[in-house]
Amino acid sequence: MPANNDQTWFALIQREVQEYRLSFVWTPVLLAILLSIFMFFSVIAAQRTSAVGDAILAVFTSEERAGGMLIVIPGDADDDETDDQLPLEQEPVYSVESEDDAADDQDWDFSQQRPEESATRRASPPSKDSNDITDFELTNLNPIFNAMHGVFLAVLTLVSMAYLLGTLYNDRKDRSILFYKSMPVSDWQDVLAKFAVALVIAPVIFILMSLLTQLIMMLLSMWLVAQMDLDPMTTIVGNLELASLVFGQISGWLLTVLWIAPAYAWLMLASAAAKRSPFMLAVTPLVALVAIEQIFFGSSFVVTAIENHVPHYDAGGTVIGFYLFGPNWSAVMSTSLVAGLIFAAAVLSAAVYLRKYRFDL
């Protein structure tokens, strides 16, 4: 019996993944390919920009001149002795001699006060061998890779919401629910399998593709800095906390599952109950509750509860529900978390009931 039960769960999940393979399989794969292609051409463009910049710098810093005229900019006449005592690198004389004008032995003299920044202008430009880029030090590259991971999480959320809103509704719309009713599968198994696909199976696929894309990003970054005559291991790998990065992204979704479960369960209930638009049925009651609370009570309890369990951007610069830098379990609001899980269980029970007794739209 346990073996048959496991096979039933596997068959239900496999059916959902195959039916929605475009959303759960091909979407993360295509997203990873597009981001990898974009990063590759960005590296190529960065290399060409660097090469053009080096060429322009070589032109402007070249010590050879095609020609010119003799221009002497001395100091005042009374300051000759002072100028003679200046160090060699601070000699306030610019001289560029032309072959055509040298025979005329004509000088243009401009007597003016020597500015302080003349020493900087007279300083010779840095040679290419000095490699000033080595002075640039990276601090921590984890936030950049977490931002890449955030793109996958955002797409995952949109795909999961669309799936949950349509999965139970579409079965009634195309009458395929009658076929599923003929199978030896209970309604609660069917609903929980769909719920598990959105919370576990799809995130696993998206997170794996995210990690693969981040690996490609790391390799391309190492290739780029290698072209700059820098050490890739020191510049890229040395500024990455790989263990913290991977553990934070995986464990971050584990906490996200607990927070987002009530919202996902509510979407499934709307899908099971809707006759026309599951999205409108999911949004309208929440908007009505918020308006009633604001008008009659002047409080924001419903708004706070919704914000706690729906990913959103706040003023602090963090994304609630997307724990990109790893979950902070000590800061979790246990009361709100437990209340949300209880709400999710109640809503899923209602979805199972509707799945069992409502066949038509």
Secondary structure as the mmCIF struct_conf table of DSSP 4:
data_model
#
loop_
_struct_conf.conf_type_id
_struct_conf.id
_struct_conf.beg_label_comp_id
_struct_conf.beg_label_asym_id
_struct_conf.beg_label_seq_id
_struct_conf.end_label_comp_id
_struct_conf.end_label_asym_id
_struct_conf.end_label_seq_id
HELX_RH_AL_P HELX_RH_AL_P1 PRO A 2 GLU A 19
TURN_TY1_P TURN_TY1_P1 TYR A 20 TYR A 20
HELX_RH_AL_P HELX_RH_AL_P2 ARG A 21 ARG A 21
HELX_RH_PI_P HELX_RH_PI_P1 LEU A 22 TRP A 26
HELX_RH_AL_P HELX_RH_AL_P3 THR A 27 PHE A 60
TURN_TY1_P TURN_TY1_P2 THR A 61 THR A 61
BEND BEND1 GLU A 63 GLU A 63
BEND BEND2 ALA A 66 ALA A 66
STRN STRN1 ILE A 71 VAL A 72
HELX_RH_3T_P HELX_RH_3T_P1 ALA A 77 ASP A 79
HELX_RH_AL_P HELX_RH_AL_P4 ASP A 80 ASP A 84
TURN_TY1_P TURN_TY1_P3 GLN A 85 GLN A 85
BEND BEND3 LEU A 86 LEU A 86
HELX_RH_3T_P HELX_RH_3T_P2 LEU A 88 GLN A 90
HELX_RH_AL_P HELX_RH_AL_P5 GLU A 99 ALA A 102
TURN_TY1_P TURN_TY1_P4 ALA A 103 ASP A 105
STRN STRN2 TRP A 108 ASP A 109
HELX_LH_PP_P HELX_LH_PP_P1 GLN A 113 PRO A 115
TURN_TY1_P TURN_TY1_P5 GLU A 116 GLU A 117
HELX_RH_AL_P HELX_RH_AL_P6 SER A 118 ARG A 122
BEND BEND4 ALA A 123 ALA A 123
HELX_LH_PP_P HELX_LH_PP_P2 SER A 124 SER A 127
HELX_RH_3T_P HELX_RH_3T_P3 LYS A 128 SER A 130
HELX_RH_3T_P HELX_RH_3T_P4 ASP A 132 ASP A 135
HELX_RH_AL_P HELX_RH_AL_P7 ASN A 142 LYS A 173
TURN_TY1_P TURN_TY1_P6 ASP A 174 SER A 176
HELX_RH_AL_P HELX_RH_AL_P8 ILE A 177 LYS A 181
TURN_TY1_P TURN_TY1_P7 SER A 182 SER A 182
BEND BEND5 MET A 183 PRO A 184
HELX_RH_AL_P HELX_RH_AL_P9 ASP A 187 ALA A 196
HELX_RH_PI_P HELX_RH_PI_P2 VAL A 197 ILE A 201
HELX_RH_AL_P HELX_RH_AL_P10 ALA A 202 GLN A 227
TURN_TY1_P TURN_TY1_P8 MET A 228 ASP A 229
HELX_RH_AL_P HELX_RH_AL_P11 PRO A 232 THR A 235
TURN_TY1_P TURN_TY1_P9 ILE A 236 ILE A 236
HELX_RH_3T_P HELX_RH_3T_P5 VAL A 237 ASN A 239
HELX_RH_AL_P HELX_RH_AL_P12 LEU A 242 ALA A 273
BEND BEND6 LYS A 275 ARG A 276
HELX_RH_AL_P HELX_RH_AL_P13 PRO A 278 ILE A 292
HELX_RH_PI_P HELX_RH_PI_P3 GLU A 293 PHE A 297
HELX_RH_AL_P HELX_RH_AL_P14 PHE A 301 HIS A 309
BEND BEND7 VAL A 310 VAL A 310
STRN STRN3 HIS A 312 TYR A 313
TURN_TY1_P TURN_TY1_P10 ALA A 315 GLY A 316
BEND BEND8 GLY A 317 GLY A 317
STRN STRN4 VAL A 319 ILE A 320
TURN_TY1_P TURN_TY1_P11 GLY A 321 GLY A 321
TURN_TY1_P TURN_TY1_P12 LEU A 324 PHE A 325
HELX_RH_3T_P HELX_RH_3T_P6 TRP A 329 ALA A 331
HELX_RH_AL_P HELX_RH_AL_P15 SER A 334 TYR A 357
#
